[in-house]
Amino acid sequence: MPLELRHAALLLMSCLPLSGQTPEPERPPEFVADQKADRLYNYYLDAMMDTPAFYSETLTFRITNDIWGGGGGKTPEFYLMAMLHVDKLEIKYPRQGSIYSSIYQYFLDNPTVSVDELNYWPAAIHKRFTFDQCPEIKARILAVEQYVRTSLVTSATYRFTGLHYRVGYTKTGYELSYEVSSEQARPVPELLEIRDIALRCARDLPTVEEVTKAEELRREQEQAEFIKNFKGPLLYSPPPIVLKHGGKSYESAIGTSCWGIGSEVLCDDVFASVTPRDPIVVRRGERVHFEIPEPGRLEEMEFALTRVTDRDIRQREEDKEFTGIIIWEKEIRERPMSEAQRKSITIDKPPGNYILTLHGEWTDYGDAAHGFYLKVQ
């Protein structure tokens, strides 16, 4: 057999399935895009806020399209959250057609992208504005809320009405109406009117993503300018307070703090008092001295000396990883520290174990809680 024919035969055999195997049919791109869009659209619906009870301070309007009921994702969708008590509106709507059709088109255009690589709103425009920016919508939303609060009766069993603001979402049988249990209360064309007004008001506003990006850029510029002109040391975590006694120096353990330079602030909440594990032995009546970092920026300092026992040690599984410190669950009563006390204090307490806690605030840095473990003899 000529070389060319043998080569062609080998190629053909390599393409044939092995005995007992059925080749996987190649799915058309439209089918694959539909499967991906359907999956992501389910996530999209799950990500929307649950409908609140009628007594909630926040009313949520959801206008969606049922892709399972024959709509094919062609109906425009709209999602409005109206926070009545803070006069803020948040809306999400598709860039074209509907969320589903936009997602479907995206996967057609980007066949290699997986669903897991995208967030819940890959085809939606997200905007946020206030009633001041759209005054004509407030009265309509308040009218809807007034109807909800005065015309619907709560269920004693479940403590909520089962009220839904859904338009065009028919997966579970909802129509253009309020619904309580299985009975429709009345039609709600107001929702469609609210949708149209919100879209009109938001038309020329930047998206949430654009606002966020601009805010991040502004903060970066402010931070760079702040660092450029900052006169103190660049301390990005609270430095310890040093306690001196008996010719030795001891560093504090640092608990709850919010600390940084300029806009770069990191907060850490311990919700307890923290000290080093090893106690400092002090005789009653002896004086201990402090070296407080950046004393010129210290605005105020409070302190407390609180008696403790082993029963006051917090017993949590996650605390075991902190081998060098003790976390205490003990109520403490701090009092202001005078200028003289910030330099030294006398330990005038009966023999026993104590935690010495100090909580200070520093200009341009933040605040931090410090702790020492004392054994008074």
N, C-alpha and C positions, 0 to 999 in steps of 0.2 A: 504494500500500500504506500502510495507516495507520502512524503513527509507532511505535505499540506493537509491531506485528507485525514491522516492519523491525528494530527493536531486538532483538527475540527471535531473529530470523533471524541477525543478526550475532553474537549470543552463542553460538548453536548452531554457527555456522561456526567461531568461534574455538576451540571445544572439539574440533573434528574434527582428526585428524592430517593433516599435509601428505602429498602424493602420495608413495608409496614408503616412508613411515614407519609403523612399528608402535608404538602407544603402549605404554609400559612398564606392565605390570600392577601394580596397587597390592598390595603384600604385606600380608597380615593381620598384626596386631600380634603374634600368637602365633608366626608364622613368623620375624619380625624378631627377637623376643626370643630365640627358639631359636638363630638364627644367631649373635647376639652372645654368648649364653651359651656356645655351643660353642667359639667362638674364645677367650673369656676363660678357659674351663675348661682349654683346652690350655696357656695361659700358666701357669695355676695349677699344673698337673702339672709343667711345665718348671721352675717356680720352686722346687719341693720339692728337698730335698737329694738328691744321688745316693746310692745305696746304697753304704756303705763296704765296704772289704775287711775280712775277719774279724779282721785284726790291728790295726785302727784303734782308737784310744782312745775313739772315739765310736760308739755303736750307734744306728742310725736305724730306727725302725719306721714303716712307711707303711701305712695302711689306707685304701684309696680305693675308688671305685666306677667301673666301666667304663660310660661313657655310650654307647660305640659297640657294645657287645655285647648290647643289649636291656634293660639295666637302667634306662634312662630317667632316670638321675640320682636315683633314689628311695632308694637305699641310703645310710644314714648313713655319713659319712666321718670319719676321724680321723687325725691326723698327730702322732706322738710322737718327739721327739729326746731320748734319754737320755744325758747326758754323765756316764759312770760315774766318771771320775777327779776330777770337781769336784762330784759329787753335785747335779747340776742337771737339772731336767726342763723341757722346753718343749713345749707342745701347741697344736695348732690344730684347731678343729672347727667345724662349721657352726652358724649360729644356729637353723636349722630344717631338718629333712629331710636334705639333702645340700648340698654346696657348689654343685653344678650347679643343683639345683632352687631354691636361694636366689638364685643369680645370675639365673636365668631369671625369677623373680618380680620381682627388682629391675628388670630391663629392661622388664617389662610395666608396672610402676608408673612407670618413668621412661623413656619411649620416645625422648626427645630426647638422652639421654646416650649418648656414644660409648664404645666399648671403651677407647680410648686415654686417656680421662679418669679411668680407675679404676686402682687398684693391683691386685696379684695376689690380694689377700685381701679383696675387698669384702663378702663375706658370711660371713667366718670370724671366730670369736672366738679370740684369741691370748692365752695365759696362760703364765706361767713361775713355777716354784716349785722347792723343793729337796726332797731325800729326807727332811730333817728334818720338813718339813711333811706328808709322806706316807710314813711309815716302812714301811707294809705293802707298798709297791710295790718297795722296793729288792731284797729277796730274790728276787722273781720276775724282775726284770731281770737280776740277777747270774746266776741260773740259766740264762737264755737265753744270756747271754754265755759262760758256762762250756761250754755245749753247743757253741756256735759255735767256740770256740777249741780244743776237744778232739776234736770229732767230724767236722770238715770238713777236707778235704785241699786245700791250695792248688794252683793250676795252675802248673807250672814255666814255662809259656809266657807266661802273662799275669800271674802273680804275684798273682792274686786268685781267689776262689772263684766269683765270679758269684752270690754269695749275695743273696737278696732277702727282705726282710720286707714282703710285700705281701699284703693280705687283700682279696679281692673285686675286684681290679684285673686284668681278664682280657684286656686288649688284646693282650698278648703271651703269653697262656696261663698266667698264674700263678694258682694256687689258694690255698687256706688252708694254706700250707706253706712250709717252707724249700725252696729249690731251688738245686741246684748243677748248672751246665750244663743238661742237659735231663732230669736225673733228680731226682725228688723225694726229699728226705732223710727227712722225717717230718712229720706234721701239726703245726700250732702253735696250738692253742686258747689257749695262754698269752698270745698277743698280744691276743686278745679280752678275756681276763681283765685284762690290764694296761691295756687301753683303759678298761674299766669302772671300775677303781680310780682311774686318773688323772682321769677325768671327775668322779668322786665327790670326790676330794681338791681339785679345782680349782673346785668348784661355787661356793663363797662367796668365792673370791679375786678381786681386781680384775684386769682385763685388763692386758696389757703397755702398751697405749695409755694407760689410766688411770694406771698407775704412772708412765709417762714424763711425762705431763702434770703429775702431782702433784710429781714430782721437778724438773721445769722451774720450776714455781711456787715451790718451796722455794728453788731456786738464785737465782731472781730476787729473792726477799725477802732472802736472805742477802747477795746482791750489793748491794742497795740499802742495807742496814744497814751493810755494810762501807764503802761509799763515803761514807755519812753520817758515819762516825766516823774515816775515814782522815785522818791528819795530814800526809802527804807530798803532793807534786805528783801529779796524775793522769796518769801516763805510760803510755800504752797500747801503745807500741812502744819498744824499747830505744834510748835516746839514744846518740850516738857518744861515744867517748873522744877527747879533744883532746890531740894531741901538739904541744909547743912546742919550737922549735929555730931559732936564728938570727934571732930577732925575728919569726918567722912561726908561725902556728897551722895545724895540719892535723887534719882529722876522720878517724876510723877508718872503714873499711868494716865492715859488720856481717854476720856469717855465721850459723851455726846458733844459734837462740835459742828459748826458751820464755818468753814475757813477757806480763804483763798486770797487772790489778788485781783482787784477790779471785778470783772464779771465772771471770772473763773473761780467759782465757789463750790466746794463739795461739802455736803452735809452728811453726817453719820449719827444716827440716833441709837443709843444703847438702851435707853429706858431703864437704867440702873446705875449704881455707883461702881466705879472701877478703880482698883488699886493694884500695885505690884503684889506678888504672892508672898514675898519675904517681908516680915514686919521690921520696923525700925524700933529698936529698944530705947525707951526714954524713961527717965525717972521723973516722978511727979515734982513739979516746980521747975524743971529745966526748960530752957528756952531753945527753940529751933529757929533757924534763919532761912530766908527764901531768896533765891535769885530768879526773878520773874523776867521772861524774855520781853524785849521791846517795852520797857516800863514807860517810856515817853508817850507811847500810843495806848496805854492801858486806860480805858475810860472808867471802868468800875470793876470791883472784885467783891464777891461774897464768899463766905466760908462757913464750915460747920465741923464740929468735932463730935462724932456720934459713936456711942458704945455699940459693939456688935458681938455676936457669938457665932459659932459654926452653923447654927440653924439659920442665920441670915444669908448664907452663901447660896446663890441661885443654883439650882440643880437641874440643868438642862443638858440634853445629850450633845447639842451643838457647842456648848461651852467648854467641852473637854478638849477641844482643839486649841484653846487659848491656854497654853501651859504656863506662861509667865505672869498671868494676872488672875485676880479673883474678881468675880462679878457679884455684887452685893444687892440683895433686894431688901432694902431697909429705908424706912421713911426718915428723911433728914430735914432739918430746918436751918437753912442758911441765913446768915445775917451780914450786913455790909461790913467790909473790911476797911479800916482806916488806913491812912498813909503810913503810919507807924507800924500797924499790923502787917502791912504788905512786906515789910522788911523782916519782922520776927514776931513770934508770939510765945507766950509761956504756956506750957502744957500743965494746967492745974486741974487734973482729973484723978479720981481714985484708981488704984491698980486695975488693969483689965485691958481688953483689946478694943481699939478704936479705929475708925476711918476718918481721916482728915480730908475733907473735900473742899475744893476751891473752884469757883466758876467766874471767869472773867470775860470782858468784852474789850476788843482792841480796835481802834480806828484803822480803817482800810484793810483789816484782816478778817475779823469776825469774832466768834465767841467759842469758848472751849471749856469743858469741865475737866478738872485734874483731881487725882486722888492719891493719898498715901495711906499705908497700913501701919499703925503704931501699936506697940505693946508697952503700956505704962506699968512701971514697977514701983 
